[in-house]
Amino acid sequence: MNISHKRLEEIQNIPDSAIDTSDIPELDDDFWQTAKMIVPITKKSISIRLDSDVLDWFKGQGKGYQSIINNVLRTYVNHQQNKALIPENYHSQDEDIILNSDIK
């Protein structure tokens, strides 16, 4: 998000008493009982070789194309990790299939 230096100063100079927080619920004990700490994942700068048409497509998505590439890769990694959690002999009750075709 881009914000001008002038607007940032204006916002910083608003006194707390002038900010309407009536639509923000109080954080009670129930909130803290289920709250989870989320630690941001750090990003590393790398060099990667991509097919030119693939890169052109992502760049064509506009600003933030590198974040889009990261999200696509994250989705793939999450899928692969979740797939690894399914037992080899898992049998779906909803669909009459066995996910591991090597079972005899």
Backbone bond lengths (Angstrom), bond angles and torsions (degrees), N, CA, C in turn:
res aa  C-N    CA-C-N  psi(-1)  N-CA   C-N-CA  omega(-1)  CA-C   N-CA-C  phi
1 M - - - 1.448 - - 1.524 108.29 -
2 N 1.294 116.45 129.89 1.455 121.30 177.22 1.515 109.17 -98.33
3 I 1.326 115.35 135.48 1.463 121.08 177.65 1.523 106.98 -140.02
4 S 1.314 115.86 136.55 1.459 118.92 -177.36 1.524 110.19 -70.71
5 H 1.310 114.58 154.16 1.465 120.50 179.05 1.535 110.01 -59.62
6 K 1.339 115.74 -39.77 1.470 120.37 -179.77 1.530 110.44 -62.97
7 R 1.347 117.40 -45.55 1.471 120.78 -179.11 1.520 110.79 -65.81
8 L 1.319 117.12 -39.01 1.458 121.33 177.82 1.532 110.52 -60.57
9 E 1.320 117.30 -42.44 1.473 120.90 177.17 1.526 110.66 -63.34
10 E 1.340 116.79 -41.91 1.467 120.57 179.08 1.529 110.38 -58.94
11 I 1.330 115.72 -45.63 1.469 120.54 -179.15 1.523 110.49 -64.90
12 Q 1.319 117.22 -42.73 1.460 120.59 -178.75 1.526 112.31 -65.74
13 N 1.332 116.74 -24.21 1.463 120.54 -178.66 1.524 113.78 -90.70
14 I 1.311 118.10 -0.29 1.474 120.53 176.30 1.529 107.40 -73.73
15 P 1.335 117.77 124.48 1.471 118.75 178.53 1.528 110.95 -68.55
16 D 1.317 116.61 147.10 1.467 121.00 -179.68 1.523 111.91 -53.49
17 S 1.316 116.95 -36.33 1.461 120.73 -177.79 1.532 112.22 -65.71
18 A 1.327 118.33 -18.08 1.459 121.96 -179.04 1.534 112.19 -92.84
19 I 1.322 117.02 -1.99 1.467 120.63 -178.93 1.523 109.11 -95.43
20 D 1.344 115.65 123.51 1.465 121.29 179.99 1.528 109.25 -82.53
21 T 1.315 116.19 112.23 1.470 120.91 179.35 1.531 111.50 -112.36
22 S 1.332 116.66 18.47 1.461 120.47 -174.85 1.533 112.74 -65.11
23 D 1.332 117.28 -21.80 1.464 119.39 -178.91 1.534 112.57 -92.02
24 I 1.329 116.85 4.31 1.466 121.10 179.52 1.529 108.23 -102.19
25 P 1.340 117.38 118.18 1.469 118.84 -178.64 1.530 111.40 -69.80
26 E 1.321 115.01 150.77 1.460 120.86 176.03 1.532 109.10 -69.56
27 L 1.308 116.58 147.82 1.460 121.15 177.29 1.521 108.14 -91.35
28 D 1.332 114.87 103.20 1.456 119.75 -178.52 1.527 110.77 -93.81
29 D 1.334 116.69 -175.84 1.468 121.47 -178.66 1.525 112.25 -60.64
30 D 1.346 117.27 -34.74 1.470 119.89 178.88 1.529 111.35 -60.13
31 F 1.323 115.90 -40.05 1.462 119.48 178.90 1.526 110.49 -60.14
32 W 1.315 116.48 -47.20 1.464 120.14 -174.93 1.524 112.64 -71.83
33 Q 1.325 118.03 -22.14 1.467 120.33 177.79 1.529 111.65 -69.87
34 T 1.321 116.58 -29.36 1.465 119.40 -178.67 1.524 113.03 -109.09
35 A 1.322 117.51 -0.33 1.463 121.08 -178.75 1.522 110.24 -66.57
36 K 1.321 115.33 143.81 1.462 121.00 178.31 1.514 109.31 -125.19
37 M 1.321 115.92 140.25 1.458 121.47 177.49 1.522 108.75 -77.35
38 I 1.312 116.65 126.31 1.457 121.61 177.13 1.526 107.25 -112.59
39 V 1.313 115.38 116.80 1.458 120.37 179.52 1.529 107.37 -98.35
40 P 1.333 116.79 123.80 1.463 118.36 -178.85 1.527 111.25 -62.09
41 I 1.307 114.79 144.46 1.458 120.46 176.86 1.523 107.57 -85.70
42 T 1.317 115.47 127.84 1.460 118.42 178.96 1.522 109.35 -76.48
43 K 1.301 115.18 150.43 1.461 120.55 178.99 1.517 108.39 -106.88
44 K 1.319 114.97 149.18 1.455 121.75 177.70 1.519 108.78 -116.01
45 S 1.303 115.17 141.71 1.450 120.38 175.23 1.522 108.22 -84.58
46 I 1.349 115.50 126.07 1.461 120.18 -178.74 1.516 109.87 -133.78
47 S 1.299 115.11 172.24 1.452 121.72 170.43 1.518 106.39 -114.22
48 I 1.330 116.75 130.15 1.464 120.77 -178.08 1.525 108.64 -136.17
49 R 1.308 115.77 141.41 1.471 120.61 177.60 1.532 108.68 -94.73
50 L 1.335 115.31 123.52 1.462 121.55 177.95 1.518 108.85 -123.13
51 D 1.306 116.18 151.55 1.463 119.36 173.13 1.526 107.81 -59.59
52 S 1.324 116.02 140.29 1.463 119.70 -174.42 1.528 112.35 -60.28
53 D 1.337 117.66 -37.79 1.465 119.02 -179.89 1.525 111.68 -68.27
54 V 1.336 117.20 -33.43 1.467 121.33 177.63 1.527 109.33 -66.70
55 L 1.333 115.83 -47.99 1.457 119.43 179.25 1.527 111.00 -61.99
56 D 1.326 116.72 -42.83 1.471 120.11 178.96 1.525 111.25 -59.24
57 W 1.349 116.68 -39.95 1.457 119.53 179.61 1.524 110.72 -63.67
58 F 1.333 116.84 -47.25 1.467 119.55 -179.85 1.523 110.42 -63.49
59 K 1.324 117.89 -43.84 1.469 120.16 178.21 1.524 110.86 -60.96
60 G 1.333 116.29 -33.36 1.454 120.91 178.54 1.519 113.33 -65.88
61 Q 1.330 117.00 -14.80 1.466 121.03 178.13 1.519 111.53 -76.37
62 G 1.331 116.07 -10.42 1.460 120.42 176.50 1.512 113.11 99.58
63 K 1.320 113.28 -166.19 1.461 120.84 -178.28 1.531 109.76 -57.19
64 G 1.316 116.36 137.46 1.450 121.14 179.63 1.522 113.00 92.31
65 Y 1.335 116.74 14.69 1.472 118.66 -177.08 1.519 111.84 -61.84
66 Q 1.337 118.06 -30.99 1.464 119.56 178.45 1.528 110.97 -66.85
67 S 1.322 116.78 -36.23 1.467 120.55 175.95 1.522 110.43 -66.32
68 I 1.337 116.79 -35.70 1.462 119.98 177.68 1.527 109.80 -65.01
69 I 1.334 116.77 -43.45 1.465 120.49 177.34 1.525 109.34 -59.48
70 N 1.333 117.18 -43.68 1.461 121.11 178.95 1.528 110.74 -60.83
71 N 1.337 117.22 -42.14 1.470 120.84 -179.96 1.526 111.59 -65.17
72 V 1.334 116.99 -38.77 1.464 119.97 177.39 1.532 109.60 -63.51
73 L 1.329 116.43 -45.05 1.466 120.14 178.91 1.527 111.18 -64.89
74 R 1.326 118.21 -39.68 1.461 121.89 178.88 1.530 110.13 -62.23
75 T 1.337 116.97 -43.12 1.458 121.09 178.65 1.526 110.42 -60.74
76 Y 1.327 116.71 -42.56 1.458 120.78 178.85 1.526 110.73 -63.20
77 V 1.328 116.83 -46.08 1.472 121.23 179.58 1.519 110.28 -61.16
78 N 1.333 117.67 -46.33 1.470 120.85 179.38 1.521 110.98 -60.07
79 H 1.316 116.91 -41.04 1.467 120.76 178.58 1.528 110.30 -62.69
80 Q 1.307 116.47 -45.90 1.468 120.35 -179.45 1.530 111.15 -64.24
81 Q 1.329 117.11 -39.42 1.465 120.50 179.12 1.515 110.61 -66.92
82 N 1.325 117.71 -41.87 1.463 121.17 179.24 1.517 110.99 -66.97
83 K 1.326 116.64 -37.05 1.453 121.26 178.08 1.527 110.15 -61.63
84 A 1.322 116.31 -35.98 1.466 120.92 -179.44 1.525 111.38 -68.92
85 L 1.336 117.32 -20.12 1.462 120.95 -179.01 1.523 112.63 -82.32
86 I 1.337 118.48 -13.40 1.468 122.11 -179.26 1.527 108.19 -79.70
87 P 1.319 117.72 123.48 1.473 119.35 178.92 1.523 111.04 -58.40
88 E 1.317 116.07 147.83 1.463 121.22 -176.63 1.523 112.62 -58.24
89 N 1.313 117.59 -35.55 1.460 119.87 -176.77 1.532 112.58 -101.35
90 Y 1.334 117.30 23.57 1.465 121.31 179.96 1.526 110.24 -62.65
91 H 1.323 115.92 132.51 1.457 121.70 177.93 1.525 107.66 -119.06
92 S 1.306 116.52 120.22 1.455 121.60 179.91 1.524 109.84 -73.99
93 Q 1.323 117.01 128.40 1.461 121.24 177.51 1.529 110.51 -78.67
94 D 1.348 116.31 -31.14 1.466 120.17 -177.94 1.519 112.22 -72.99
95 E 1.313 115.72 -37.53 1.457 120.79 179.29 1.513 106.07 -120.88
96 D 1.264 117.65 130.20 1.448 120.60 -175.07 1.530 110.94 -79.42
97 I 1.337 114.55 65.95 1.461 120.11 179.92 1.512 109.10 -133.83
98 I 1.298 116.26 156.28 1.449 121.96 172.32 1.527 106.04 -110.01
99 L 1.315 116.20 126.56 1.441 120.03 -173.50 1.522 113.46 -71.56
100 N 1.297 118.48 -27.53 1.457 120.62 179.19 1.521 108.03 -103.71
101 S 1.323 116.79 108.12 1.459 120.53 -175.09 1.530 112.82 -73.60
102 D 1.325 118.11 -6.01 1.460 120.70 -179.11 1.522 112.17 -84.19
103 I 1.308 118.84 -6.05 1.462 121.44 -178.15 1.519 109.11 -70.82
104 K 1.322 116.22 134.53 1.474 119.95 -177.79 1.505 110.66 -111.48
